[in-house]
Amino acid sequence: MLRRWRLVIVAGILIGVVVGWVSAPGRATTVTTFEATHTLILDAPAGGSNINRAAALATLGGVPVRVAARLGIPRRQLNSTVSAETRDNINEL
């Protein structure tokens, strides 16, 4: 009877070790790409809007520099994958 319990305990430990080894964080794959799309529909006041400035800030200046630094990638690589465009006519969407 005691021998059977030892076998059950050893089998449980082995199963736990195998499951732990297979699910260890060091063996996880990393995500290397991310794609996002954002559509902003703006009801512009009579004096105009800053939508063109917002599109420029997404691709120029300090914003891409900080994003590239936070992601740990060269800014040139970030610039090749980020784009922003504006459309004056909502029907083009």
Legacy VTK file of the C-alpha trace (Angstrom):
# vtk DataFile Version 3.0
C-alpha trace
ASCII
DATASET POLYDATA
POINTS 93 float
0.000 0.000 0.000
2.789 2.456 0.902
4.614 1.538 -2.294
1.559 2.475 -4.386
1.358 5.922 -2.726
5.041 6.543 -3.425
4.435 5.729 -7.094
1.476 8.151 -7.201
3.514 10.896 -5.534
6.507 10.394 -7.866
4.211 10.371 -10.915
2.541 13.597 -9.735
5.899 15.292 -9.216
7.096 14.230 -12.677
3.923 15.477 -14.318
4.265 18.797 -12.463
7.888 19.199 -13.558
7.059 18.458 -17.199
4.092 20.865 -17.234
6.187 23.556 -15.541
9.051 23.129 -17.987
6.799 23.267 -21.042
4.917 26.356 -19.835
7.977 28.260 -18.563
8.117 31.945 -19.649
11.535 31.506 -21.239
10.011 29.299 -23.908
7.255 31.753 -24.876
7.316 33.267 -28.333
7.359 37.031 -28.738
5.087 39.095 -30.917
7.135 40.972 -33.490
4.412 42.811 -35.395
1.493 44.985 -34.448
-1.029 46.639 -36.722
-3.586 49.238 -35.731
-5.899 51.543 -37.590
-7.590 54.582 -36.125
-10.222 56.658 -37.871
-10.979 60.073 -36.449
-14.107 61.800 -37.706
-13.927 65.464 -36.804
-16.680 68.041 -36.943
-14.438 71.010 -37.710
-15.363 74.482 -36.482
-15.666 77.331 -38.961
-12.058 78.391 -38.379
-10.657 75.037 -39.477
-9.097 72.219 -37.504
-5.741 70.887 -36.440
-6.206 67.465 -38.041
-3.308 68.008 -40.469
-1.067 68.975 -37.561
-2.102 65.822 -35.667
-1.258 63.670 -38.693
2.148 65.343 -38.967
2.866 64.803 -35.262
2.201 61.072 -35.641
5.013 60.756 -38.172
7.404 63.636 -37.371
8.970 65.218 -34.320
9.165 63.903 -30.800
6.303 61.399 -30.837
7.995 58.811 -33.116
11.293 59.309 -31.285
9.694 58.423 -27.940
7.743 55.511 -29.428
10.880 54.050 -31.038
12.807 54.442 -27.791
10.055 52.764 -25.778
9.836 49.871 -28.259
13.614 49.572 -28.440
13.760 49.804 -32.233
15.587 52.209 -34.553
13.581 55.301 -35.508
14.169 54.569 -39.187
12.373 51.236 -38.814
9.463 52.944 -37.080
9.231 55.612 -39.780
9.023 52.949 -42.470
5.955 51.385 -40.844
3.940 54.367 -39.552
1.803 56.532 -41.805
-0.901 59.129 -41.303
-3.232 60.678 -43.826
-6.082 63.134 -43.768
-9.154 63.332 -45.948
-11.281 66.415 -46.368
-14.359 64.547 -47.519
-16.012 62.136 -45.091
-17.536 60.211 -48.003
-14.054 58.973 -48.956
-13.986 56.745 -45.877
LINES 1 94
93 0 1 2 3 4 5 6 7 8 9 10 11 12 13 14 15 16 17 18 19 20 21 22 23 24 25 26 27 28 29 30 31 32 33 34 35 36 37 38 39 40 41 42 43 44 45 46 47 48 49 50 51 52 53 54 55 56 57 58 59 60 61 62 63 64 65 66 67 68 69 70 71 72 73 74 75 76 77 78 79 80 81 82 83 84 85 86 87 88 89 90 91 92
